[in-house]
């Protein structure tokens, strides 16, 4: 399982208070983690998205759909009361490398 968040990996700070920018940074971070494990977003079989405000879902979903096209993994979206460090969203992934 891989957990992504919208933090700059060099500073540990939230890249933006904007949920779209946090989602983009989260995807970038997840791609780097997956690459280190020999995977890509196309190896992801399950995603869990956590949102502090469900009104953000359409904007997060647009970024998510672009990143995971054309074969989107199974997904669950969960509303949470809070996330650390001003985060508005977080994504957990389960990936299955080819050949395993």
C-alpha positions in Angstrom: 0.0 0.0 0.0 1.2 3.5 -0.9 0.0 6.7 0.8 0.2 10.0 -0.9 -0.3 13.5 0.4 0.0 17.0 -1.0 3.2 17.8 0.7 6.4 18.9 -1.0 8.8 16.0 -0.3 11.8 18.3 0.2 10.2 20.7 2.7 7.4 18.6 4.2 5.1 21.6 3.8 1.7 21.7 2.1 2.3 22.9 -1.5 -1.0 24.9 -1.6 -4.2 25.3 0.3 -6.0 24.6 -3.1 -7.4 21.1 -3.2 -6.6 20.8 -6.9 -2.9 21.6 -6.3 -2.8 19.3 -3.4 -4.3 16.5 -5.5 -1.8 17.1 -8.3 1.1 17.1 -5.8 -0.3 13.9 -4.3 -0.3 12.2 -7.7 3.3 13.3 -8.3 4.4 12.0 -4.9 2.5 8.7 -5.5 4.1 8.3 -9.0 7.6 8.7 -7.4 6.8 6.1 -4.7 5.4 3.6 -7.2 8.4 4.1 -9.5 10.8 3.3 -6.7 8.8 0.0 -6.3 9.0 -0.7 -10.1 5.3 0.3 -10.7 3.3 3.0 -12.3 -0.2 4.3 -11.8 -1.4 1.6 -14.2 -0.4 -1.0 -11.6 -2.8 0.4 -9.1 -5.8 -1.9 -8.4 -7.4 0.1 -5.5 -7.5 3.7 -4.3 -8.9 5.2 -1.2 -9.4 9.0 -1.4 -9.9 10.9 1.9 -11.6 14.4 1.7 -12.1 16.9 4.5 -14.9 18.5 2.5 -17.0 16.4 0.1 -17.8 19.5 -1.9 -14.2 19.2 -3.2 -15.1 15.8 -4.7 -15.8 17.0 -8.3 -12.4 18.9 -8.5 -10.4 16.1 -7.0 -12.2 13.6 -9.2 -11.2 15.6 -12.4 -7.5 15.4 -11.5 -7.8 11.8 -10.4 -9.6 10.8 -13.7 -6.8 12.5 -15.7 -4.1 10.7 -13.8 -5.6 7.2 -13.9 -7.0 7.2 -17.5 -7.8 5.1 -19.3 -8.0 2.2 -16.8 -9.1 3.5 -13.5 -8.7 1.3 -10.4 -11.5 0.5 -7.9 -12.0 3.5 -5.6 -13.5 4.4 -2.3 -14.0 8.0 -1.3 -14.3 8.8 2.5 -15.2 12.0 4.2 -13.0 12.7 7.2 -13.2 15.4 9.8 -9.6 16.4 9.6 -6.2 15.6 8.1 -2.7 16.7 9.3 -0.9 19.9 8.2 -3.7 21.8 6.5 -4.3 18.9 4.1 -7.6 18.8 2.4 -7.2 15.4 0.8 -5.1 12.2 0.9 -4.9 9.1 -1.3 -3.9 5.5 -0.4 -3.1 3.1 -3.2 -2.8 -0.6 -3.5 -0.7 -1.6 -6.5 0.0 -5.0 -8.0 3.3 -5.3 -10.0 3.2 -7.3 -13.2 4.7 -10.8 -12.9 3.6 -11.3 -9.3 
